[in-house]
Amino acid sequence: MKTDLQYTVFDEENEYSLRELCSMCRVHAQFIQDLIDEGILSPLGAGPREWRFAAIEIKRIQISIRLQDDLRINLPGTALALDLLEEIEELRRSKRQLERLQVPEKY
Amino acid sequence: MEFKDYYTTLGIERDATQDEVKRAYRKLARKFHPDINKEADAESRFKEVGEAYEVLQDAEKRAAYDKFGQNWQAGQDFDPPPDWDNGFEFSGGGYTENDSSQFSDFFESLFGAQGAGGGAGPFTGQQRQYSGKGQDLHAKISINLEDSYRGTKQSLTLQRPALDESGHVITRPHTLEVNIPKGVTEGQRIRLTGQGAEGMGNGPSGDLFLEIVFKHHAHFTPDKRDILLTLPISPWEAALGATIPVPTLGGKVELTIPAGSQTGKKLRLKGRGLSTAKQVGNQYVTLAIMVPKAETETETELFRNMEKQMSFNPRSNLGV
């Protein structure tokens, strides 16, 4: 069993350049450009050289790749699916919370 | 080894046309795709559906599989007869891009472990590449909210594809001790450098991406970094105000409820959520007033007194 593995947590604190993002997700810069044009990713910064991507967006890239590979969904469809998935996640959360607000049978 | 009924898996009849096979597969692939379906068994269902399609989409493999006829039941103990594939030739393609290393022993005993697409496949999905770097792997890791609150170590066993001496793709169990840092949130990814599939030749290993999934908690609901809790209180605590104990992920704390609180009022416990060194998560407590039952005579009398002495109409804003 190995310990002390080298790990990175992708949270709000980390940011990556276009080059780092491409090598991490193993995609071409054009694929990232396409995702930006579709509104799936929104980097900070003026142009490709200055772009900074929040680490949390890696999740969106990975899901995009899988949806396209596994289900043959095109780019606009992928964008729609991602938006709807996030909305479902929100709704599930508030549903769970509402269910807990209901008066229990016994107290 | 268990016999697998691929027709049942896809929910189709044995005489389904190739078009029906394709439609059934596409519908189920969408339904069980692990990025879309959050059920715990989604990933395994997705793989089963992919395996069934791998066989049934190809006329030759389907014909060979059909030789077993209807005598076999799913789950029945099964060993293929030694000459079962006489007259069939599987070397000539007909494989989908699904990753055969994900398929069952049943599939392998019939159609072999190698030969399919070569790596890019369900839920390991990566663009194909020839750089020699090993494939990246993706897995989910289920943890308790308390594990994120404090940070923890968890051991995790994965099936990792590798090449055997003759160059065939096989899977080997691989156990890792994973550090779960304090303050991870649902859906977040952790990358473990070099813990993916082995590289080709001298190429480096791929990376392992772990997706954090929280186990259901009896009381708390996570909302990104925040923790939500519905807190039952008594009518007198709500009316008069009180300092009461509240559970948090870090243990019990005292919370002051202002006088005149109503059901639905939200109070914040700062820093009691899933915090990291730089990011702060809070716990939000939503009050829910519980009314005791009037069971004894004294209790009934108390409510009667309130009725007589308090001019309270909870329906005044409804105009009645």
Boltz contact constraints between the chains, C-beta under 6 A:
constraints:
  - contact:
      token1: [A, 1]
      token2: [B, 175]
      max_distance: 6.0
  - contact:
      token1: [A, 1]
      token2: [B, 177]
      max_distance: 6.0
  - contact:
      token1: [A, 3]
      token2: [B, 177]
      max_distance: 6.0
  - contact:
      token1: [A, 5]
      token2: [B, 192]
      max_distance: 6.0
  - contact:
      token1: [A, 6]
      token2: [B, 193]
      max_distance: 6.0
  - contact:
      token1: [A, 7]
      token2: [B, 190]
      max_distance: 6.0
  - contact:
      token1: [A, 7]
      token2: [B, 192]
      max_distance: 6.0
  - contact:
      token1: [A, 8]
      token2: [B, 191]
      max_distance: 6.0
  - contact:
      token1: [A, 9]
      token2: [B, 181]
      max_distance: 6.0
  - contact:
      token1: [A, 9]
      token2: [B, 190]
      max_distance: 6.0
  - contact:
      token1: [A, 10]
      token2: [B, 189]
      max_distance: 6.0
  - contact:
      token1: [A, 11]
      token2: [B, 188]
      max_distance: 6.0
  - contact:
      token1: [A, 13]
      token2: [B, 278]
      max_distance: 6.0
  - contact:
      token1: [A, 26]
      token2: [B, 126]
      max_distance: 6.0
  - contact:
      token1: [A, 26]
      token2: [B, 127]
      max_distance: 6.0
  - contact:
      token1: [A, 59]
      token2: [B, 189]
      max_distance: 6.0
  - contact:
      token1: [A, 63]
      token2: [B, 35]
      max_distance: 6.0
  - contact:
      token1: [A, 65]
      token2: [B, 125]
      max_distance: 6.0
  - contact:
      token1: [A, 66]
      token2: [B, 35]
      max_distance: 6.0
  - contact:
      token1: [A, 66]
      token2: [B, 125]
      max_distance: 6.0
  - contact:
      token1: [A, 69]
      token2: [B, 125]
      max_distance: 6.0
  - contact:
      token1: [A, 70]
      token2: [B, 122]
      max_distance: 6.0
  - contact:
      token1: [A, 71]
      token2: [B, 29]
      max_distance: 6.0
  - contact:
      token1: [A, 71]
      token2: [B, 30]
      max_distance: 6.0
  - contact:
      token1: [A, 93]
      token2: [B, 223]
      max_distance: 6.0
  - contact:
      token1: [A, 96]
      token2: [B, 221]
      max_distance: 6.0
  - contact:
      token1: [A, 97]
      token2: [B, 221]
      max_distance: 6.0
  - contact:
      token1: [A, 97]
      token2: [B, 228]
      max_distance: 6.0
  - contact:
      token1: [A, 100]
      token2: [B, 230]
      max_distance: 6.0
  - contact:
      token1: [A, 101]
      token2: [B, 230]
      max_distance: 6.0
  - contact:
      token1: [A, 101]
      token2: [B, 288]
      max_distance: 6.0
  - contact:
      token1: [A, 107]
      token2: [B, 290]
      max_distance: 6.0
